Amino acid sequence: QLLLVESGGGSVQAGGSLRLSCAASGRTNSLDSMAWFRQAPGKEREFVATIRRFTGSTRYSDSVKGRFVISKSNAQNTVDLRMNVLRPEDTAVYYCAASRGAAAWSPMQVDYWGQGTQVSVSS
């Protein structure tokens, strides 16, 4: 019903910036919220940021608050994650996520997942 395609992953030095983008196609009208999650090696998938598609309300994890910015374009059906002042501990596979409901800060609330894109931050 929905396809999420990510782009923008790569390798950067600590302190650098990177922008991830996710394009949604299919039944996008059913989506209420978009989000980004990440999963580091040996760790569980964790919430990063989310945004309501129509109100623009955002929520961030404490670890990225003030450094990352989530944004959206409803016309283009995209959601971006601008990552600034990157740290080695930000290294993870980042996943685009979408939900038909208002909440998308838990994997259990996510209805659709992207394929994931690797972000590597070197010290």
ABEGO torsion letter per residue (X at the ends): XBBBBBBGBEBBBBGBBBBBBBBBBEBAAABABBBBBBBBBGBBBBBABBBBAAAGBBBBBAAABGABBBBBBAAAGBBBBBBBGBBAAABBBBBBBBBABABBABAAABABBBAEBBBBBBX
